């Protein structure tokens, strides 16, 4: 069975803009997780919340990866380990 991209699903949460910051994305993701874990969402809202959560998770991972990449650049070119020898 072929995998369906969430961006192609009709009425998907992808239509909502992504947050401006990592912190805002993480806060929204945490709220969604609480709603999903509560078991109180109707099925159609459950699917929409799951799709939005997947988009937020990707956003947060991308932001963290960008910061990690910047740190690697700094470690490799600007910062030198300090030896007290």
Backbone as CSV, one residue per row, in Angstrom:
resi,resn,N_x,N_y,N_z,CA_x,CA_y,CA_z,C_x,C_y,C_z
1,UNK,0.840,-1.167,0.000,0.000,0.000,0.000,0.888,1.233,0.000
2,UNK,0.712,2.185,-0.951,1.576,3.355,-1.016,1.324,4.298,0.150
3,UNK,2.403,4.940,0.581,2.311,5.904,1.683,1.731,7.215,1.166
4,UNK,0.765,7.760,1.895,0.134,9.012,1.497,0.778,10.141,2.284
5,UNK,1.202,11.183,1.586,1.785,12.338,2.257,0.677,13.125,2.942
6,UNK,0.980,13.644,4.131,-0.039,14.405,4.856,-0.380,15.700,4.143
7,UNK,0.530,16.248,3.362,0.254,17.493,2.668,-0.754,17.298,1.532
8,UNK,-0.955,16.046,1.109,-1.895,15.775,0.040,-3.275,15.397,0.555
9,UNK,-3.395,15.141,1.840,-4.679,14.739,2.397,-5.622,15.930,2.439
10,UNK,-6.855,15.767,1.971,-7.787,16.879,1.995,-8.099,17.294,3.415
11,UNK,-8.128,18.613,3.631,-8.445,19.131,4.953,-7.376,18.855,5.979
12,UNK,-6.160,18.622,5.526,-5.089,18.290,6.459,-4.653,19.512,7.247
13,UNK,-3.945,19.271,8.323,-3.466,20.343,9.177,-2.333,21.124,8.520
14,UNK,-1.848,20.667,7.395,-0.779,21.365,6.700,-1.205,22.762,6.269
15,UNK,-2.503,23.021,6.128,-2.974,24.328,5.716,-2.695,25.372,6.793
16,UNK,-2.572,24.957,8.049,-2.256,25.878,9.128,-0.792,26.271,9.043
17,UNK,-0.497,27.555,9.243,0.908,27.964,9.187,1.688,27.398,10.370
18,UNK,2.958,27.183,10.149,3.813,26.696,11.220,4.133,27.848,12.169
19,UNK,4.444,27.543,13.412,4.746,28.589,14.389,5.984,29.391,13.997
20,UNK,6.120,30.560,14.587,7.258,31.422,14.291,8.522,30.968,15.010
21,UNK,8.365,30.295,16.144,9.533,29.904,16.931,9.445,28.437,17.333
22,UNK,10.594,27.912,17.724,10.662,26.544,18.231,9.805,26.401,19.487
23,UNK,9.915,27.381,20.377,9.189,27.332,21.643,7.681,27.298,21.425
24,UNK,7.193,28.094,20.473,5.759,28.101,20.168,5.334,26.760,19.570
25,UNK,6.159,26.204,18.709,5.862,24.908,18.116,5.835,23.804,19.154
26,UNK,6.791,23.831,20.065,6.846,22.822,21.118,5.635,22.932,22.048
27,UNK,5.249,24.154,22.388,4.085,24.347,23.260,2.816,23.821,22.594
28,UNK,2.647,24.118,21.303,1.465,23.619,20.590,1.495,22.096,20.492
29,UNK,2.668,21.544,20.242,2.799,20.095,20.150,2.458,19.427,21.480
30,UNK,2.932,19.994,22.575,2.622,19.434,23.896,1.120,19.473,24.176
31,UNK,0.463,20.557,23.788,-0.981,20.663,23.966,-1.707,19.600,23.146
32,UNK,-1.266,19.416,21.903,-1.878,18.395,21.045,-1.699,16.998,21.617
33,UNK,-0.528,16.720,22.139,-0.271,15.393,22.711,-1.211,15.131,23.880
34,UNK,-1.406,16.136,24.729,-2.340,15.970,25.850,-3.752,15.674,25.363
35,UNK,-4.183,16.381,24.313,-5.519,16.139,23.756,-5.615,14.733,23.165
36,UNK,-4.569,14.327,22.444,-4.585,12.995,21.832,-4.603,11.904,22.898
37,UNK,-3.822,12.096,23.952,-3.755,11.090,25.002,-5.018,11.035,25.855
38,UNK,-5.804,12.093,25.842,-7.020,12.117,26.655,-8.060,11.126,26.149
39,UNK,-8.021,10.824,24.850,-8.987,9.905,24.274,-10.370,10.504,24.102
40,UNK,-10.474,11.805,24.206,-11.772,12.462,24.140,-12.072,13.100,22.785
41,UNK,-11.143,13.044,21.834,-11.361,13.658,20.529,-12.159,12.730,19.618
42,UNK,-13.118,13.284,18.866,-13.804,12.482,17.850,-12.800,12.051,16.770
43,UNK,-13.132,11.024,16.052,-12.211,10.430,15.084,-11.701,11.436,14.058
44,UNK,-12.573,12.273,13.492,-12.117,13.224,12.481,-11.159,14.253,13.076
45,UNK,-11.405,14.679,14.300,-10.494,15.613,14.954,-9.198,14.923,15.363
46,UNK,-9.297,13.662,15.684,-8.120,12.882,16.050,-7.142,12.825,14.884
47,UNK,-7.647,12.540,13.703,-6.793,12.473,12.523,-6.173,13.829,12.218
48,UNK,-6.962,14.877,12.299,-6.465,16.225,12.048,-5.399,16.619,13.065
49,UNK,-5.632,16.298,14.331,-4.668,16.610,15.384,-3.378,15.819,15.175
50,UNK,-3.500,14.575,14.763,-2.313,13.748,14.500,-1.492,14.349,13.357
51,UNK,-2.162,14.768,12.292,-1.466,15.361,11.154,-0.766,16.660,11.553
52,UNK,-1.457,17.483,12.331,-0.849,18.733,12.798,0.351,18.420,13.693
53,UNK,0.212,17.438,14.546,1.312,17.045,15.411,2.521,16.576,14.626
54,UNK,2.286,15.822,13.564,3.389,15.358,12.723,4.094,16.549,12.062
55,UNK,3.319,17.533,11.617,3.912,18.727,11.020,4.716,19.513,12.056
56,UNK,4.178,19.642,13.256,4.883,20.359,14.325,6.148,19.620,14.745
57,UNK,6.073,18.305,14.804,7.247,17.508,15.150,8.362,17.723,14.126
58,UNK,8.006,17.697,12.854,8.986,17.947,11.799,9.587,19.344,11.906
59,UNK,8.747,20.328,12.191,9.202,21.707,12.362,10.207,21.801,13.508
60,UNK,9.867,21.216,14.652,10.751,21.268,15.821,12.060,20.534,15.554
61,UNK,11.986,19.388,14.915,13.211,18.644,14.581,14.101,19.452,13.640
62,UNK,13.494,20.115,12.657,14.266,20.937,11.717,14.961,22.083,12.434
63,UNK,14.237,22.724,13.355,14.832,23.829,14.115,15.999,23.328,14.975
64,UNK,15.814,22.212,15.645,16.890,21.657,16.465,18.092,21.262,15.614
65,UNK,17.827,20.688,14.448,18.914,20.299,13.554,19.681,21.522,13.077
66,UNK,18.985,22.613,12.778,19.644,23.844,12.334,20.564,24.387,13.429
67,UNK,20.100,24.351,14.671,20.931,24.817,15.781,22.131,23.891,15.960
68,UNK,21.902,22.589,15.875,22.999,21.630,16.000,24.035,21.849,14.902
69,UNK,23.585,22.102,13.692,24.508,22.367,12.584,25.350,23.611,12.853
70,UNK,24.715,24.652,13.402,25.451,25.878,13.724,26.501,25.616,14.805
71,UNK,26.144,24.822,15.800,27.093,24.489,16.870,28.271,23.698,16.306
72,UNK,27.990,22.778,15.395,29.072,21.992,14.783,30.031,22.900,14.022
73,UNK,29.501,23.909,13.334,30.349,24.853,12.610,31.223,25.618,13.592
74,UNK,30.617,26.084,14.681,31.389,26.822,15.685,32.452,25.945,16.326
75,UNK,32.107,24.718,16.637,33.074,23.797,17.232,34.228,23.514,16.275
76,UNK,33.939,23.462,15.002,34.965,23.113,14.021,35.849,24.259,13.596
77,UNK,35.381,25.498,13.691,36.172,26.599,13.153,36.519,27.673,14.173
78,UNK,35.654,27.921,15.131,35.879,29.047,16.025,36.314,28.635,17.423
79,UNK,35.773,27.570,17.919,36.057,27.172,19.279,37.097,26.062,19.293
80,UNK,38.040,26.190,20.176,39.059,25.162,20.346,38.944,24.594,21.744
81,UNK,39.153,23.293,21.899,39.102,22.720,23.241,40.212,23.309,24.114
82,UNK,39.870,23.567,25.364,40.844,24.136,26.287,41.503,23.008,27.045
83,UNK,42.826,22.936,26.951,43.611,21.951,27.684,44.364,22.660,28.793
84,UNK,44.181,22.187,29.973,44.863,22.761,31.131,46.116,21.931,31.432
85,UNK,46.880,21.633,30.387,48.056,20.779,30.573,49.323,21.572,30.614
